[in-house]
Amino acid sequence: MQPTATQPPSHLAPFHHGDPVVSAALPAARPAPRRMASLDAYRGLVMFLMMAEVLELANVAKAAPGNPVWQFLAFHQTHALWSGCSLHDLIQPSFSFLVGAALPFSLAGRAAKGQKLGWMLAHAAWRSLVLIALGIFLRSIGKPRTYFTFEDTLTQIGLGYFFLFLLGLARPRWLWWVAVAVLLVGYWTAFALYPLPGPGFDYQAVGSSADWAYNFSGFAAHWNKNTNFAWAFDRWFLNLFPREKGMPFLFNNGGYATLSFIPTLGTMILGLIAGGWLREGKSHAGKLGRLAVAGAACLAAGLAADYASVCPIVKRIWTPSWTLYSGGWCFLLTAGFYAALDVAGRFRFWAFPLRVIGMNSIVAYCMAAYPIREFILSSFKIHLGADIFHQVWWAPEPIAAGAAVLAVQWLILFWMYRKGTFVRI
């Protein structure tokens, strides 16, 4: 998932000459890439935003309903209820995009080590399975039995990663754009052809209501909560797995769906395209120009589809317009970090805390899980007193407590950074 951290040899180890697929996958005799500060920092920002949920800004805002600053911060630390976008909504697409952006560097690093195609494919398949299993494991913490769910960030990436890896080997690179188009058009068509609910449909039975404020009308209603193609698939697929108390799966409260991994793969391919541009020997201006143009074009396409009601922007079911809209932001954020750190790199010190997080993103993701952060918080209260955060004068209790948890988490990551311990799958 990340560019290699090893010191590059002077030349890439040659591929097996009889393997045309691998020979076409990477240029021969090029030095293995070094880590890119921009990708590490961007990944670190994404993980920080996820870890910062412990600040509970939404609860602080509820206690200060007339304060516009807290309302603004709370909005951007919560997901949109259905359509629309907040900063928090960009966490998952950014993480997925960065998986793709790192792949060209990972492929080059593996080539430098002389790895054969068969081993690389086996490792990609293993990584996919581990990501799926880790996502299910984290979601099952605190549950009475294994909680089989596949809408989690890690499981979504895992479901699509092997296909992403195969595309990373494909040439010419315009095939990557074709793959994005095929995935998004196909996913859009499946939703568009799925029949809309009839007049007597029981919305209560799927966790919604006929008069819900976020319901779309007309053609856009094909993307309403828990009445769409992806929901119908989960009504079949998730009931293949054992469930708590034998209760069948009826709906996801948030409207999330397993099949979102398909357009999420589209997001990862957009990242793959960005990573390919960053690794090429073009000028800084050329790389920035490509990223900026792609970002603006994707944003415009996503907004146009939403405005025309052809395909609304909905993160929870990862509509094709969301893939384009969020992908546009990811291109632009990548360009910004690249310009700040890899182009004008003399003042990188401000990004160091983010890079510490970004270089151990899997550990950061696990530490952001609710039981782990609650364990850290309860440890503070056990050893320093239950009211320790009531006495902090400079911030409301949730922010003081959350800041303490974040500090501990970052120090653990910093210790791992100093030790050279980086957990990768």
Summary of the structure (lengths in Angstrom):
residues: 425
radius of gyration: 22.3
end to end distance: 7.7
largest distance: 69.8
contacts: 1398
relative contact order: 0.15
helix: 66%
strand: 0%
